[in-house]
Amino acid sequence: MIETRDIVFDVAPAGRNTLRLVKARIPDGQIFEDQMDARRAGARNQFASRSVEHSGLDVPSVREHVHAELPRMAEEADARVAEPHAFCVPGTEPWPRPVTLPEVLDEAYAAIKQYIDITDEAAFACALWSAWTHVFDQFDVAPLLVLKSPVKRCGKTSLLTVLSKFVTRPIPTSNISPAALYRVVEEQRPTLLIDEADTWLPNNREARGIINCGHTRDTAFIIRNQHSRPQRFSSWCPKLIAGIGNLPGTIEDRAIIIPLDRKPRDVQVDRLTRKAKRKLEVIGRKFARWAADHAGALDSDAEPADIPPCLNDRAVDNWWPLFILADHAGGHWPRRAREAAAKLSGEEDLDEEDVGIRLLAAIREILPSLPATDFIPTSDLLKALHVSDEWSSFGKGGRPISARAMAEILRSFNIKPVKTAWNRGYCRESLEQAFRKYLAASPEQSAIAPYPAANDDGKTTYDDDIKHHNEAAAEANSCIGRDGDRAGSHDCCTAKTVRAEEWGVKRKRPLSHSFHAAPATPFVGGPRYTVGFKSELDLRRSGEKDEKLSIFDAIKQRLIKEMNQSERDPCTARTRTTHFRPSGCGCRNLAQTKRRR
C-alpha cells in the first residue's frame, strides 16, 4: 500500500519570475511535474491535488506533506545556487607594531607618486582619503573620491588598485545594480571602489540617488518593501568612483575630484607588479593599526581653521574630515591639505555642468553691449547669444537657442519675461539679481556706474533718490525763468523757448503750461530726466498767460523718446512714477501726465 510519506519531491532553484520546476515521484512509478511558486500556499494546494489524481492517495494528507516539504526544499535549492557567489569582506589585519599617522601618510603619498603620474595635490588628497576610510564612522560626512580622466589610459584603474591596498574592507566592482549597492553596504559596510562608472552611472538615476544620499550620515538610508513590510537599508560607507569624462553634477558636487591625464612618454613610473601590491598592503595594515590605537583620541568635532576662502559650502563639507585628519597629523600636512583643497576644489567662475549657469554667464558677458535700458528685448538677447558657438547650435538639430528655450531656463532662476504692447523681454534688475546670486564676482567693473552712491548693502534708497532729484531740479529751475523764457545758462545745455505743438502733444482744450526739465536720478540702465509742469490755475495766479515752453534744447529729443518709451516699458515707467517725483516744486511726471490724457 502506498503511503503519503513515500512521495519524493525534486525542487529546482527559482527563476527570474519566482517560478521553479517541482517534480513529485510517486512509488507506483508516476512522475508529476509543474512550474510553480513554492512559496504560495494556493500553488502548493493545486500541485498536491493534481499530483495524486490517479494514485488513489488521500488528498488532505498529500497536501499536508506538500506544505511541510516544498518551502523547506525551495529555500535549500536557492541557497545552493547563491552559496558559490556569496562573499564576506575580511577586515584589514593591523600592523604588529605601533605607528604614527604622519609617518603612514608620508609612506602612502610616496607610494602613490612612485606608481602613478599624478600631481602632488592629488596624491596628498588620496593619502588623506585613504586614512579617513579607516575612521569614517566617526564623521557625519562621507565625501566621494572621483578619479576622472578625459580619455582612456590615464591611470584611473592603476590608481584605484593602489588605493584598494590602503583603504579598509575594499570591494572593487565595475558595475553594480541599485539593489546590490544598498544590500552590500548594509551587510558589509565596505569601501566601494567603482570602476568604469562612465559606462552605466550617468544613465542609472536610481543608483545615483543611492550614492548621493550616502553623502551624509543622517540621510544615508533607503526604504524598500520586503515581504509586504517596509525595511530600511543603509548607504553609509566610503565610495570611490572612476570614469572617463564628466560624471553627473550631483555626483561631482559631493566628491573630491582627482584629475588624471595620460602620462607623457618621457615620464617613467614603476610598474604595479604582484610584489609591489604586497608592499602596498603593508601601508593599509599600518593605517588599520593607527586607527585601532588612536581612533578614540581623534577629535571629530574639531573645527579646522584657515579654510581656503575659494571653497564653496559643499566643498568645505567634503574636505572637513580630511582637514581634521591633517591637523591631527601635524607637521606639513595641515598646510598640504589646504593647498590640495584650494587646487582641486577651488570654486570655479561657473558650473560648466549647469546649462542655466552657463546661460546666465553668457548674458552677463553680452549685457554691456546692449542698450543701457531697464527693459531688454528678447530679440536683442537672442541676436547677441547666437553669435557664440554654444548658443548658436543649442537647439534640436543644431538650431540656435529659441526664445522659449531661453525663457524655460531663466524661469528656474525666477526670471520671467515681461510682455509689453510692442515687445517681450526681461528686466535688467531681475537678471542682475541672478548674477549676484549664482555667478562668481566679475573681475571687471560694471559698465554702468551706480549713482547716487550706494549704501552698505549695495543699493540706493528712496531717500537718496529724492534728495538727489530735488538738488538737480533746484539747479535746473534756477536756470529757467518762471515766465518760460530763458533766465540763465546751464553747464551742459542751453534753454530755448518752444511751443507745445513742437512736442506733438494733443490737447482736448487749450491750456497754458510752463514746463521745466531737470535731470532725475540716474539708475541702472542709464541717466533719466523728469519733466514737470504747472497747471493753468497756477499760471494764471502767477500772471503767466503765454503758451510758450522753456526746455533744455540738448535734452528735448531724449525726453520725447523716453516719454514714449515709458508707455511700453513697464520697468522704466514704474521706476519713473514711483521714485522720480520732486518734492516741493509742484511737479508731476510727464510720462504719467501723458498717459492720463
VOGU-3710 file (C-alpha; in Angstrom, 3 decimals, decimal comma):
1> mietrdivfd> 0,000/0,000/0,000  1,378/3,420/-0,998  1,736/5,916/1,817  1,967/9,659/1,611  5,439/9,832/3,130  6,775/7,719/0,257  6,274/10,592/-2,230  9,631/12,169/-3,126  9,951/15,786/-4,354  12,601/17,351/-6,571
11> vapagrntlr> 12,688/21,156/-6,329  14,754/23,338/-8,691  16,022/26,845/-7,902  13,690/29,729/-8,645  13,963/31,597/-11,920  13,678/35,317/-12,563  9,872/35,186/-12,273  9,999/33,214/-8,941  8,673/30,078/-10,646  10,540/26,822/-10,205
21> lvkaripdgq> 10,280/23,273/-11,575  8,864/20,849/-8,964  8,615/17,089/-9,502  6,630/14,610/-7,404  7,805/10,980/-7,686  5,123/8,529/-6,573  6,216/4,913/-5,656  3,953/3,363/-8,328  6,192/4,909/-10,970  4,209/8,059/-11,718
31> ifedqmdarr> 6,055/11,339/-12,014  4,204/14,631/-11,916  5,993/17,909/-12,586  4,878/21,509/-12,790  6,197/25,112/-12,863  5,040/26,787/-9,674  5,852/29,275/-6,951  6,586/27,019/-3,985  6,182/29,942/-1,575  2,448/30,361/-2,315
41> agarnqfasr> 0,038/28,130/-0,371  -2,531/28,164/-3,171  0,002/26,894/-5,689  1,005/24,099/-3,302  -2,628/23,021/-2,805  -3,178/22,848/-6,548  0,050/20,891/-7,049  -0,919/18,322/-4,369  -4,390/17,757/-5,839  -3,157/17,281/-9,387
51> svehsgldvp> -0,238/15,027/-8,437  -2,457/12,306/-6,826  -5,376/12,287/-9,214  -4,670/8,741/-10,429  -2,811/7,300/-7,415  -5,731/6,849/-5,029  -3,887/8,654/-2,191  -5,699/10,778/0,365  -5,570/14,329/-0,939  -5,640/16,072/2,514
61> svrehvhael> -2,668/14,029/3,742  -0,757/14,744/0,500  -1,437/18,459/0,868  -0,087/18,388/4,411  3,044/16,615/3,171  3,479/19,142/0,329  3,107/22,138/2,685  5,716/20,679/5,020  8,351/19,801/2,399  8,210/22,209/-0,537
71> prmaeeadar> 9,009/25,528/1,251  11,997/23,987/3,014  13,315/22,351/-0,135  12,840/25,566/-2,115  14,978/27,538/0,347  17,685/24,861/0,258  17,731/24,925/-3,551  18,090/28,689/-3,628  20,827/28,579/-1,017  22,816/26,059/-3,049
81> vaephafcvp> 22,734/28,388/-6,038  23,648/31,510/-4,089  26,389/29,956/-1,959  29,165/29,940/-4,616  28,593/33,697/-5,260  28,292/34,825/-1,648  31,256/36,677/-0,189  32,384/38,231/3,038  34,876/41,071/3,059  37,549/40,390/5,663
91> gtepwprpvt> 38,837/43,231/7,764  42,369/44,542/7,296  44,818/42,927/9,681  46,574/45,663/11,684  50,337/46,079/11,545  52,011/44,388/14,539  53,952/47,471/15,669  52,623/50,906/16,678  52,753/53,640/14,039  52,053/57,365/13,820
101> lpevldeaya> 49,670/58,995/11,372  52,160/61,400/9,704  54,552/58,514/9,149  51,957/56,392/7,346  50,601/59,359/5,380  54,097/60,134/4,092  54,547/56,495/3,036  51,195/56,482/1,251  51,998/59,730/-0,576  55,408/58,411/-1,697
111> aikqyiditd> 53,885/55,127/-2,897  51,223/56,903/-4,953  53,850/59,088/-6,627  56,014/56,012/-7,251  53,408/54,132/-9,296  51,126/56,875/-10,688  51,865/60,030/-12,682  49,813/62,428/-10,589  50,080/65,938/-9,165  51,308/66,480/-5,627
121> eaafacalws> 47,954/67,911/-4,508  46,090/64,888/-5,834  48,486/62,496/-4,121  48,064/64,301/-0,786  44,276/64,131/-1,146  44,337/60,407/-1,957  46,545/59,633/1,040  44,290/61,565/3,422  41,133/59,993/1,989  42,622/56,509/2,397
131> awthvfdqfd> 43,341/57,190/6,068  39,819/58,581/6,529  38,216/55,302/5,355  39,553/53,592/8,499  37,760/56,077/10,796  34,862/57,238/8,585  32,274/56,161/11,171  33,412/58,987/13,453  32,302/61,673/10,985  28,955/62,814/9,613
141> vapllvlksp> 30,039/63,412/6,004  31,368/60,795/3,581  32,997/62,595/0,628  33,226/60,646/-2,603  36,613/60,295/-4,265  36,225/60,624/-8,039  39,057/59,666/-10,384  38,367/61,404/-13,690  40,245/61,489/-16,972  39,436/62,860/-20,430
151> vkrcgktsll> 40,344/59,665/-22,307  41,433/56,090/-21,652  44,893/55,003/-20,458  45,307/57,823/-17,957  45,909/55,655/-14,872  42,449/55,512/-13,288  42,408/51,752/-12,747  46,048/51,761/-11,610  45,357/54,428/-9,006  42,213/52,588/-7,911
161> tvlskfvtrp> 44,321/49,437/-7,461  46,892/51,311/-5,364  44,229/52,836/-3,127  42,482/49,469/-2,754  45,545/48,344/-0,765  45,290/51,366/1,555  41,574/51,532/2,396  39,573/49,416/4,791  37,429/46,464/3,597  37,694/47,189/-0,149
171> iptsnispaa> 35,147/45,809/-2,634  36,147/46,569/-6,241  33,379/46,462/-8,860  32,949/47,698/-12,413  29,161/47,591/-12,402  26,584/47,189/-9,667  22,809/47,256/-9,584  20,965/49,609/-7,229  19,645/46,698/-5,143  23,090/45,124/-4,826
181> lyrvveeqrp> 24,524/48,533/-3,965  22,467/49,144/-0,838  22,424/45,475/0,198  26,195/45,079/0,108  26,600/48,330/2,055  24,063/47,160/4,645  25,719/43,768/5,111  29,435/44,513/4,703  29,938/48,254/5,352  32,855/48,204/2,865
191> tllideadtw> 34,821/50,756/0,894  33,216/50,572/-2,546  35,670/51,005/-5,424  33,515/51,523/-8,540  35,380/51,492/-11,845  34,084/52,167/-15,386  31,391/54,461/-13,980  31,025/56,292/-17,288  29,511/53,152/-18,872  26,490/52,870/-16,574
201> lpnnreargi> 26,217/55,503/-13,843  25,085/58,561/-15,902  22,025/56,668/-17,157  21,157/54,989/-13,850  19,181/57,536/-11,844  18,330/55,097/-9,054  21,978/54,225/-8,416  22,903/57,923/-8,462  20,239/58,643/-5,866  21,571/55,912/-3,578
211> incghtrdta> 25,137/57,176/-3,911  24,077/60,783/-3,342  22,061/60,059/-0,212  25,084/58,322/1,308  26,972/61,608/1,438  25,716/62,440/4,928  25,072/60,030/7,778  21,635/61,451/8,616  20,249/60,820/5,110  22,100/57,613/4,191
221> fiirnqhsrp> 19,055/55,324/4,145  16,887/53,649/1,515  13,430/52,273/2,224  12,320/49,141/0,377  9,366/46,809/0,658  10,376/43,360/1,900  7,658/40,698/2,260  4,967/43,394/2,385  6,758/45,279/5,153  8,980/48,361/4,818
231> qrfsswcpkl> 12,643/47,795/5,570  15,447/50,322/5,872  18,859/49,804/4,249  21,970/51,886/4,834  24,085/53,516/2,129  26,674/54,911/4,545  30,197/53,881/3,538  33,259/55,281/1,722  32,930/55,222/-2,071  35,486/55,730/-4,819
241> iagignlpgt> 34,263/56,227/-8,400  36,453/56,159/-11,514  35,367/57,013/-15,049  36,102/58,838/-18,278  34,719/62,308/-18,748  32,377/64,236/-16,516  30,093/62,372/-14,169  26,627/63,701/-13,239  26,805/67,067/-11,493  25,210/65,799/-8,275
251> iedraiiipl> 27,939/63,161/-8,002  30,824/65,538/-8,625  29,378/68,121/-6,241  29,708/65,593/-3,401  33,189/64,497/-4,396  36,834/65,336/-4,161  37,800/65,125/-7,813  41,208/63,753/-8,780  42,024/64,760/-12,378  44,235/62,330/-14,272
261> drkprdvqvd> 45,963/62,821/-17,614  47,853/60,478/-19,882  51,461/60,042/-18,839  53,979/61,644/-21,193  56,360/59,246/-22,890  59,387/60,755/-21,202  57,904/60,257/-17,700  58,639/56,911/-16,058  56,861/55,311/-13,090  57,290/51,871/-11,540
271> rltrkakrkl> 55,076/49,038/-12,752  52,417/47,746/-10,404  53,535/44,122/-10,075  52,350/41,474/-7,613  55,357/42,145/-5,435  54,579/45,865/-5,466  50,971/45,172/-4,448  52,130/43,120/-1,460  54,291/46,062/-0,357  51,345/48,417/-0,690
281> evigrkfarw> 49,252/46,179/1,578  51,688/46,971/4,387  50,637/50,631/4,244  46,993/49,600/4,537  47,823/47,480/7,582  49,623/50,444/9,148  46,547/52,631/8,612  44,493/49,926/10,333  46,934/49,825/13,271  46,821/53,607/13,675
291> aadhagalds> 43,002/53,555/13,609  42,883/50,771/16,208  45,239/52,624/18,551  44,288/56,279/18,090  40,783/56,495/16,625  39,384/57,233/20,088  41,747/60,192/20,500  40,652/61,750/17,205  38,526/64,848/17,802  35,956/64,555/15,032
301> daepadippc> 34,069/67,580/16,423  37,019/69,919/15,924  36,578/72,949/13,696  39,524/73,321/11,311  40,998/76,789/10,978  42,319/78,595/7,907  39,841/77,058/5,483  40,596/78,345/1,964  38,071/81,052/1,063  37,815/79,735/-2,504
311> lndravdnww> 35,888/76,652/-1,294  32,111/76,728/-1,529  29,949/75,281/1,245  29,718/71,787/-0,262  33,474/71,657/-0,877  34,088/72,625/2,767  31,840/69,735/3,841  33,804/67,332/1,641  37,195/68,413/2,929  36,180/68,839/6,577
321> plfiladhag> 37,107/65,266/7,706  40,382/65,436/5,784  41,274/68,782/7,382  40,705/67,251/10,812  42,956/64,291/9,975  45,645/66,603/8,586  45,525/68,801/11,709  45,734/65,670/13,851  48,804/64,504/11,913  50,543/67,859/12,245
331> ghwprrarea> 53,795/68,765/10,539  53,383/69,833/6,936  50,068/68,037/6,494  47,727/70,872/7,594  49,287/73,183/5,006  49,399/70,482/2,344  45,749/69,580/2,884  44,577/73,162/2,430  46,738/73,663/-0,646  45,278/70,493/-2,144
341> aaklsgeedl> 41,721/71,618/-1,340  42,267/75,011/-2,960  43,817/73,410/-6,039  41,345/70,541/-6,521  38,084/72,024/-5,239  38,557/75,775/-5,522  35,357/77,417/-6,757  35,303/77,972/-10,488  33,800/81,010/-12,142  30,797/78,958/-13,244
351> deedvgirll> 29,407/75,456/-13,039  30,042/74,098/-16,524  27,656/71,231/-15,941  24,645/73,500/-15,403  23,190/74,933/-18,575  21,369/77,617/-16,574  24,594/78,888/-15,027  26,242/78,949/-18,440  23,354/80,924/-19,900  23,481/83,464/-17,063
361> aaireilpsl> 27,222/83,871/-17,585  26,722/84,394/-21,317  24,026/87,014/-20,744  26,185/88,860/-18,227  29,003/88,921/-20,757  26,890/90,402/-23,569  24,829/92,771/-21,427  27,255/95,733/-21,657  26,988/95,623/-25,465  23,202/96,069/-25,384
371> patdfiptsd> 21,408/99,412/-24,991  21,583/100,711/-21,425  17,879/100,402/-20,624  15,944/98,703/-17,875  13,936/96,700/-20,407  15,942/94,324/-22,598  14,031/92,884/-25,572  14,253/89,146/-26,067  15,217/89,664/-29,687  18,302/91,653/-28,649
381> llkalhvsde> 19,410/88,926/-26,247  18,934/86,182/-28,822  20,758/88,120/-31,502  23,780/88,521/-29,225  23,662/84,913/-27,985  23,515/83,460/-31,484  26,987/84,812/-32,158  28,563/82,293/-29,744  29,231/78,702/-30,804  27,352/77,107/-27,907
391> wssfgkggrp> 24,070/79,002/-28,201  24,052/79,124/-31,992  23,671/75,317/-32,010  21,943/74,765/-28,681  18,554/73,615/-30,002  17,500/70,397/-31,680  19,238/69,647/-34,925  21,922/72,260/-34,207  19,490/75,159/-34,329  20,105/78,342/-32,315
401> isaramaeil> 18,564/78,725/-28,899  14,970/79,915/-29,120  13,069/82,460/-27,055  11,024/79,677/-25,444  14,103/77,631/-24,525  15,765/80,704/-23,003  12,613/81,531/-21,027  12,376/77,991/-19,648  15,992/78,052/-18,485  15,765/81,513/-16,918
411> rsfnikpvkt> 12,466/80,690/-15,212  14,332/78,328/-12,855  16,138/81,439/-11,515  12,812/83,272/-11,034  13,489/85,417/-14,105  10,271/85,758/-16,077  9,748/87,577/-19,381  7,794/90,824/-19,323  5,262/91,463/-22,071  4,552/94,943/-23,416
421> awnrgycres> 2,264/96,176/-26,166  5,080/96,005/-28,725  7,664/93,611/-27,411  8,620/90,920/-24,940  11,787/90,940/-22,886  13,375/90,952/-19,456  14,002/93,489/-16,716  17,659/94,200/-16,253  17,328/94,241/-12,470  15,992/90,658/-12,430
431> leqafrkyla> 18,970/89,480/-14,456  21,478/91,333/-12,290  19,974/89,875/-9,121  20,531/86,390/-10,565  24,105/87,335/-11,490  24,848/88,299/-7,902  23,344/85,079/-6,516  24,611/82,426/-8,904  27,733/83,740/-10,617  31,128/84,483/-9,188
441> aspeqsaiap> 32,107/88,129/-8,958  33,198/89,535/-12,297  36,770/90,829/-12,387  35,645/93,785/-14,449  33,684/96,699/-13,154  30,092/97,039/-14,223  29,584/99,056/-17,385  27,031/101,238/-15,563  28,317/103,040/-12,513  25,933/103,271/-9,587
451> ypaanddgkt> 24,628/106,771/-8,941  23,949/108,069/-6,392  26,436/106,385/-4,106  25,216/103,063/-2,772  24,733/102,375/0,873  26,267/99,444/2,800  24,147/96,747/1,133  24,946/97,981/-2,352  21,504/99,511/-3,031  20,304/103,084/-3,266
461> tydddikhhn> 17,470/104,135/-1,023  14,337/106,068/-1,847  15,519/108,987/0,279  18,798/109,090/-1,679  16,894/109,268/-4,973  14,583/112,042/-3,775  17,400/114,072/-2,266  19,494/113,919/-5,413  16,488/114,677/-7,606  15,490/117,750/-5,635
471> eaaaeansci> 19,005/119,106/-5,798  19,092/118,612/-9,569  15,626/120,117/-10,003  16,559/123,191/-7,988  19,680/123,668/-10,071  17,730/123,357/-13,319  14,940/125,693/-12,157  17,457/128,328/-11,253  18,449/128,415/-14,932  14,877/128,789/-16,225
481> grdgdragsh> 12,652/131,782/-15,593  9,142/131,448/-14,212  7,794/133,260/-17,261  9,006/130,476/-19,516  11,819/132,465/-21,121  15,468/131,836/-20,765  16,719/133,238/-17,493  20,147/131,745/-17,215  22,569/129,177/-18,549  23,387/125,558/-17,757
491> dcctaktvra> 26,668/123,699/-17,726  25,713/121,210/-20,429  22,525/122,576/-22,024  21,039/125,860/-23,227  17,463/126,897/-22,573  15,135/127,506/-25,503  11,579/128,704/-25,964  9,362/126,241/-27,821  5,624/125,904/-28,280  3,563/122,977/-27,143
501> eewgvkrkrp> 2,881/121,921/-30,732  6,567/121,137/-31,152  6,131/118,336/-28,631  3,368/116,777/-30,654  1,127/116,735/-27,564  -2,557/116,651/-28,464  -4,773/118,591/-26,071  -8,552/118,468/-25,823  -8,684/122,115/-24,785  -6,150/124,957/-24,749
511> lshsfhaapa> -4,214/125,080/-21,525  -1,238/127,129/-20,567  1,685/125,074/-19,334  5,029/126,128/-18,014  7,329/123,153/-18,498  10,744/122,823/-16,934  13,221/119,961/-17,304  15,581/118,704/-14,660  17,938/115,729/-14,604  16,485/112,965/-12,454
521> tpfvggpryt> 18,423/110,394/-10,516  20,255/108,031/-12,898  19,676/104,345/-12,173  20,602/101,011/-13,686  20,136/101,377/-17,400  21,443/104,926/-17,860  20,509/108,525/-16,969  16,869/109,597/-16,840  15,157/113,039/-16,761  11,943/114,250/-15,210
531> vgfkseldlr> 9,720/116,861/-16,846  7,375/118,738/-14,558  4,582/121,181/-15,285  2,371/123,755/-13,591  -1,320/123,719/-14,222  -3,326/126,554/-15,851  -4,555/127,685/-12,434  -1,026/128,126/-11,164  -0,029/130,046/-14,258  -2,978/132,433/-14,096
541> rsgekdekls> -2,371/133,012/-10,414  1,203/133,990/-11,201  0,192/136,013/-14,228  1,786/133,711/-16,786  -0,558/133,697/-19,802  1,608/132,644/-22,705  1,761/129,129/-24,096  5,460/129,057/-24,543  7,548/126,273/-23,093  11,090/126,565/-21,783
551> ifdaikqrli> 13,266/123,444/-22,014  16,838/122,398/-22,471  17,405/122,043/-26,181  20,016/119,352/-25,724  17,606/117,011/-23,965  14,323/117,758/-25,767  14,526/114,867/-28,203  15,690/112,476/-25,485  12,738/113,440/-23,304  10,270/112,817/-26,127
561> kemnqserdp> 11,841/109,431/-26,844  11,856/108,341/-23,229  8,340/109,675/-22,651  7,062/107,463/-25,472  9,142/104,518/-24,287  7,785/104,752/-20,762  4,350/103,728/-22,031  5,652/100,418/-23,327  8,471/99,840/-20,859  6,951/98,647/-17,553
571> ctartrtthf> 10,316/98,677/-15,807  11,084/102,304/-16,699  7,535/103,533/-16,189  7,223/102,001/-12,780  10,567/103,373/-11,629  9,861/106,839/-13,032  6,433/107,168/-11,461  7,456/105,859/-8,032  10,852/107,374/-7,399  11,438/110,447/-9,517
581> rpsgcgcrnl> 8,834/112,858/-8,203  10,439/116,062/-6,891  9,053/117,320/-3,639  8,188/120,975/-3,065  8,169/122,075/-6,720  4,559/121,181/-7,565  5,684/118,895/-10,370  4,411/115,577/-11,584  5,854/113,103/-14,017  5,281/113,966/-17,636
591> aqtkrrr> 5,015/110,330/-18,676  2,235/109,860/-16,133  0,539/113,038/-17,379  0,590/111,920/-20,966  -0,955/108,550/-20,138  -3,795/110,280/-18,270  -4,509/112,472/-21,259
//
